[in-house]
Amino acid sequence: MKSLWNDAEAAKLAGDDLAMRVYSSRLLGQSEDLVLHGGGNTSVKSTQTDIFGNEVEVLYIKGSGWDLKTIEKAGFSPERQKECLQLAGMKELSDVEMVKQLRLALLDPAAPNGSIETLVHACIPFKYVDHSHADAIVVISNSETYGPQLDKLFPELLILPYVMPGFDLAKQFDKAVKDGLLEGKKGVILCGHGLFTFADDAKESYELHIEAVDKAEKLISEKRQSVREESRSSELDLLELAKIRKTVSDLRGSAVTIQVNQSPAAVGFSKRADVDSIATRGTLTPDHSIRTKRTPVIIAEDSSADLAQFKADHEAYFARNAGPEHTILDPAPRWGVWKGSGILSFGVNRKEAGQISDIAAHTANGIQDAEALGGWSPVSEKDLFEIEYWELEQRKLKKGGSKPMLQGQIAIVTGAAAGIGRKCAEDLMSHGALVVGIDISPNIESFTGPNSLGLVCDIGKEDQLKAVVEKTVATFGGLDLIICNAGIFTAGEYVEDLDANKWDMTLRINLTANQLLVKYAAPYLKQGIEPAVLFVGSRNVGAPGPGAAAYSVSKAGLTQLARVLSLELAPSGIRVNVIHPDAVFDTDLWTPEALARSAERYGMTIEEYKTRNLLKTEIKSANIAEMCTAMVGPLFSKTTGAQVPVDGGNDRII
């Protein structure tokens, strides 16, 4: 590992302790081998003048919820150093009370809560303190062969046994300082947890950290007995993937998405003969257990049985370690080893799944490195339980809180590049869904984001529809919702003059494409969470007009298809409904010129034409989108085979 320090950049920050702290913290945060997703913490001791003009000693400590990679000055909590030292000197203090007292010790009530290791930083008698869960350090400390030799391997560092983070760890450091154990030392290795370095200069503290990790990485490279296994996987069994997601979602009580890691390293790990043993001994560092649980699920040939066993194992683990104050967490895994296929990470949203995926990848590598050093031996089950079921985490559990209506559900929306389709896709996402938008327009690619995927697709081509379904499942883990919105409108031609190609194309796009999409999606929808299909029909179904035969017939056929599907798919719990919009003019199909011509043809002003319904109200794309979201959501969970007009009231329909 190399230092990223830049003297020229640092020189610009001279005289500003907190700015220098931000700079060096971000250097640590740039390496995932040091910190992952909010892990690690840094601090600087400085002074600040209070409102009375008194100079106050302040400990600026990384605040809860901030990431070292992107932290700013506002991400550091200004704690009164004097009060922190007094707290660290107490004989007893619960972690809940410690957090409360640290909140009271803040100089800025708007600041975030300081790190749970605030008192540790306060105890260390140096200006700058850097702490990480460096992979290489933890690997060596978790090695059966080299863990016991840490004091000889790193004589410049103080080696301390693992202690629970929070007040217990603060007491350990407070005693070490008072006993003079830090004298002459450049840092501390907390076994099974990570590395602390410190100095009165930001650069020195940072580079001591890099030197220690570099030394550990070189030691691993020199002493390891085997290399990490790598391999390539065969094609994913997508239906089995959707089945796994369904079972995990049921265990968690909420829809999850799956991030699949099929890198050579992940697949190699999943193919190890000893993976059942080494993957289930514990986490790389105990802090990870809050996100990942103590172990992954190991999935072999029978995923249902394997997940049932994981549930039973978690309940037994809880029973062995719990006290009357504990409430059991959901028994769903957060990651899994799918033998021969790679690593699976489960999250109620894409962000959580991604974070767990990163941690799982580092864990798999770290486990193999420690095993190659003579044996992987993490901290005890009891220690991991105390972190996973920490009283601070239990308090969060008891507070509960609402979740987005469609959180974790996976949807496909057709015709999503613009207009009604785009509004539908965006509205679904606003309620927590993960959305694949498809359209023949290349503009759909701009829809791709953290929780979405935009795919160019000609829905008139069967192979492309099949590919979209498979891409959706491979990307997000399953499929729950479909909104069939895409369509074409051919008007101004009476049946006797209608071109056969236009007739065929309209029926292919407006009717057959939707039948084919559901055909390929149905096996996955049967493994879906509250699955639903919604067809966007038309007022023309109930009130057709002359000169639009192809459109009216195709939409009528689509409505009949929905009725048949509602009968066929109901036994699998899949709802199929239809909405019939009318006069939606805020789409790309309606230019100002076209709208003006139509209004003139009816002898109306544009405003009159846009509101020519019983309620005299304008129907907008957003109104259609809201109804679409409602109909695939829980509000209509007891409804199938229905047709709902969204037209402001039409006397011909009524």
GUZA-186806 format. One record per residue (C-alpha): x, y, z; residue in one letter. Coordinates in pm, whole numbers, plus 50000, padded with zeros to 5 digits. Layout:
XYZA ...
This chain:
500005000050000M 501325034249899K 500895068250060S 498625092149870L 499835122750061W 500495153649849N 502595180150022D 501465207649785A 497785200349852E 498355197750226A 500285230550235A 497145249150126K 495455237650448L 498175248450690A 496775264551003G 493345248450969D 493315216951185D 489885205451074L 490585211050703A 493765190350739M 491715163550916R 489235162950627V 492065159650376Y 493855130350541S 490565113050626S 489625112950259R 492985097450175L 492155068350405L 488655066450260G 489925062349905Q 491105026949978S 488455000050022E 491164978150173D 491115002250469L 487505012950511V 484185002650359L 480895022050358H 481165043150670G 483735021350843G 486715035051033G 486945068551207N 489355097451244T 489745126851479S 491735158051555V 492105176651883K 491995214351853S 490545244852024T 487435265451964Q 486175297752119T 482705295052272D 480055322252284I 481535335952605F 484955340052453G 486415310352638N 488885288052459E 487565252352467V 489535220752392E 487625202352122V 487785167251984L 486575167351624Y 485525131151560I 483975115651251K 480205117451287G 477835088251258S 476535083150905G 479475099750732W 481895082050499D 485615089450517L 485785088750137K 483605119650102T 483595135250448I 483445172950490E 483965195850788K 480265192450873A 480825155050910G 482945159351223F 481275161851562S 482805188351791P 482945171952134E 484245188752448R 487515170452517Q 487345176152894K 483935159352922E 485065130652699C 488005123252929L 485745124653232Q 483385099553072L 486265076452981A 487415077353343G 484095065153482M 483965030153626K 480705020653459E 478615035553179L 476155019152944S 476635025552574D 473185041352557V 474065065552837E 477475071952679M 475835082452351V 473445104852544K 476255121852737Q 478325126552422L 475325143252265R 475205167152558L 478925174052522A 478625186752164L 479465223052102L 477025223251810D 473605207451872P 473075204251496A 476165182251456A 475805144651402P 476415120351685N 480085112651718G 481535078451643S 480905051051898I 484695051751948E 484775088652044T 486095081652394L 488895059852254V 490085089152042H 489775112352340A 492005089652550C 494855088152298I 497225117052387P 497995127952033F 496485154651811K 495595132551513Y 494175097251538V 493445074551241D 491455042251275H 490555016651007S 489474980650973H 492354974150734A 491874940450565D 495524930050590A 495794938550962I 492604919651047V 493644889850834V 496894885651027I 495244890451365S 492634864251267N 495304839451156S 495754809751389E 499474809351307T 500434846051301Y 497814861851528G 499694850451840P 502914865151695Q 501634900651638L 503824915951909D 506944901551738K 505784910151387L 504824945951479F 507044956251773P 506364992851693E 502664987851767L 500834979952090L 498814947652057I 495534946852250L 493034918152270P 489604922052117Y 487154941952328V 483604952352242M 483504987252079P 481905014252289G 482575021052656F 484414987952714D 486924996552443L 487305031652579A 488145017352922K 490734994252765Q 492455023552593F 492155045952898D 493955019953108K 496615014152841A 497395051352831V 497475054953210K 499725024353237D 502165040052991G 501695012752732L 501495037452440L 504875052752517E 507225046852225G 504475030952017K 503315043251676K 499895027551692G 497665000051823V 496414967751668I 493114957651825L 492934920551749C 490084910551523G 489034946751487H 491554969551319G 494364994851343L 494865028151522F 497765051651446T 498395085751597F 500755115551591A 500725152951648D 501085157751272D 498385147251021A 500865134350763K 502785114051017E 499665097351157S 498385089250808Y 501705075650681E 502215054650994L 498885038750904H 499945031950546I 503325017950660E 501674993450900A 499174981250640V 501884978650373D 503964957750612K 500974935050676A 500234931050305E 503844921450233K 503834896650520L 500704879950379I 502304878250036S 505464862450176E 503934838050425K 500824825750247R 500764788750161Q 498344791149867S 496804817049637V 493154827049631R 491134804449407E 489644819149090E 487254803748842S 484574811648589R 480904803348631S 478464787648393S 475344807148298E 473154817248592L 469984797448660D 467724827948659L 464594810148772L 466474795949071E 467824830849142L 464254844349153A 463254815549379K 466104823549619I 465034859949626R 461444850349702K 462474828849997T 464874854750138V 462194881750101S 459704860350290D 462234854550569L 462994891450594R 459394902650572G 460234926750292S 461074924549923A 464814923049861V 466974928049558T 469974906049485I 473374917549365Q 475194888749201V 478994887549210N 480304863948943Q 483834877148931S 486524850248900P 487424856249265A 483824852249385A 483194821249177V 486514806349286G 485554811549650F 482154795249589S 483844764649437K 486214758149728R 485754723549878A 485984738550228D 483714768750170V 480984755150401D 483464756150688S 485544787150630I 482694810050520A 480604803550830T 483104809851109R 482424846951141G 482994881450995T 486254897550889L 485754924151157T 482874923551410P 481524957251293D 480474940550968H 478014917751149S 475574946651192I 475254947750812R 475954911850715T 474934890251013K 477444865951156R 477484841950860T 476274838750501P 473874812250381V 475524784250184I 473324774749888I 473914741649714A 471344721649517E 468244728349730D 467974765249806S 464714761550001S 466234736050236A 469444756150271D 467574788050359L 465344769250602A 468514756150769Q 469954791350786F 466784802650963K 467014773851211A 470714780551270D 470094817451337H 467324809451585E 469604784651764A 472444810251767Y 470074835751921F 468874810952182A 472474802452281R 473514838452335N 470454860252403A 469344875352728G 465864887152828P 466674921852693E 467174909552336H 464674908252050T 465464884151770I 466214899451431L 464674886351111D 466224852651018P 467074862350659A 470694861350538P 472344892950413R 474704874650180W 475184839850049G 477644816949878V 475924800549582W 478124770549522K 479694771549179G 477934803949085S 479444831249303G 478364854049585I 474854867949637L 474104899249841S 470604907749959F 469284942550036G 465924959550071V 467294985049826N 470114986749576R 472345007149808K 472194981450087E 472764952449848A 475764970349696G 477324977850032Q 476884942050148I 478324929649817S 481494950049873D 481844937350230I 481204901450121A 483884903449851A 486464916750099H 485374890550352T 485824862050103A 489294874650012N 490254880050375G 489054845650481I 491154829250210Q 494204850050300D 493934840650668A 493374804250577E 496504805750361A 498424818450666L 497684786750858G 494024789750953G 491124814550964W 489994821251321S 487814852151378P 486534864851712V 484144842651905S 480464837251835E 479604854552163K 481624885352067D 479884886851729L 476484882951894F 477204912252124E 477824934351819I 474944921251607E 472574924551903Y 474164955952049W 471794975852271E 472205005852040L 471064984851743E 468214969751947Q 466935004752023R 466815012251650K 464884979751595L 462294988551855K 461765023251703K 460725006951377G 459595031651112G 457715030850786S 459175018950458K 458405030050101P 455245013949962M 457044993949692L 460434990349862Q 462574963849696G 459994954249433Q 461244950349078I 459324964048780A 459434965848402I 457794995448229V 457454995747852T 457575027847650G 459475044847930A 461605069547734A 459055097547765A 455425106247836G 453215083148040I 455805055348050G 458545077548188R 456205091948450K 455155056748550C 458765045648587A 459685076148793E 456615072949015D 457375036349086L 460915045749185M 459655073349414S 457865046049608H 460965024249642G 460725001749337A 463674991649119L 462684998048760V 463764985748418V 462465009648155G 462414998347793I 461795017747474D 462735017247108I 464175052247151S 467885054547244P 466865081747490N 465835053947728I 469485048347816E 469435081248010S 467035064148251F 469795041948390T 470735050748747G 471455034949088P 467925020649110N 467025018248744S 468075004048411L 467185018048070G 467254993147783L 466694999047414V 464144973447298C 461934969046994D 458954952247158I 457874939846818G 460754915046829K 460234884547049E 463914877547116D 464424912747251Q 461484909547492L 462854876647624K 466284892747667A 464774921847864V 463104898348110V 466294878648160E 468384910348199K 465954923148463T 466214891348669V 469994889348631A 470404925748738T 467974928049029F 467264891949123G 463644887849017G 460524904248877L 457344915749052D 455564942248849L 454934949748481I 453304980648336I 452624975747964C 452385011147836N 454145011347497A 451925014147192G 451375030846857I 448385050046724F 447285049046361T 444425072846286A 442735088645989G 442285056545792E 438965038645756Y 438965000745738V 438404999745363E 441515021245311D 443685007245591L 447124995445485D 447674958945580A 451154966045711N 449834992845947K 447174968846071W 449714941246134D 452214964646299M 449604980046530T 448384946146648L 451954933646690R 453004963546906I 449774970147097N 448684934147152L 451084906147061T 454144922747222A 452324924347556N 451294887947530Q 454904877847462L 456264899347746L 453924882847995V 454704848547847K 458414852147926Y 457834870648254A 455224846948400A 457664820948544P 459474848848731Y 456284866648837L 455214833949000K 458294838149223Q 457564875149270G 456624896249570I 452984908049548E 453194903549168P 450994924048936A 450584932048567V 448904963748444L 447924970648084F 447415006347964V 444325004047746G 442285032547601S 438925049947612R 438575036747255N 437865002047395V 434495013047527G 433905042247294A 435665037146960P 435555062446683G 435755060046306P 439145060246139G 441065043046422A 440245006646366A 443724992046416A 444265011046741Y 440785004646881S 440814967646793V 444304962346935S 443384979247263K 440174959147284A 442194927547224G 444634938647494L 441734942747737T 440464908047654Q 443994894447700L 444084910048046A 440794893648138R 442064859448028V 445384864348208L 443634874648528S 441894840748520L 445024821248432E 447454838148671L 445214842748976A 446094808149117P 449714820349133S 448704852149314G 449404874449014I 446964903148963R 446184915948612V 444274948248561N 443684975048297V 443415012648302I 441775032248022H 443185067447987P 441815093947754D 442945127647626A 446445128547777V 448055157147590F 451315164147779D 453265137947584T 455665139747289D 452895126747062L 451015159247099W 452855189246958T 451315223847011P 450435224346642E 448675190546651A 446755200646964L 445655233346802A 444455215146490R 442415190146689S 440855217246903A 439925237046592E 438335206246436R 435955204246733Y 435355241646737G 437005245347080M 439775264847237T 442825244647333I 441875246847701E 438305235347627E 439605206547418Y 442005195047692K 439155194247946T 436365179747733R 435145155147995N 432385154848254L 434615168048532L 436095194948305K 439575185448425T 442835180648240E 444275145348245I 448085145848268K 450745119048239S 451415122248612A 447755113648685N 448035081948481I 451315072948651A 449805077148998E 446945054048907M 449355028548760C 451425028449078T 448305025149292A 446994995849089M 450194975649111V 450564985149478G 448894973549800P 445814995749759L 444544972449485F 445994940549634S 442534924349636K 441654934049280T 442204915348954T 440464915448616G 439364951548666A 439134979848415Q 439505015048554V 438925046348346P 441175076548399V 439385100848171D 437615126948382G 434295109948301G 433125101947949N 429375101247879D 429805075247606R 431575051647846I 429205058248133I 
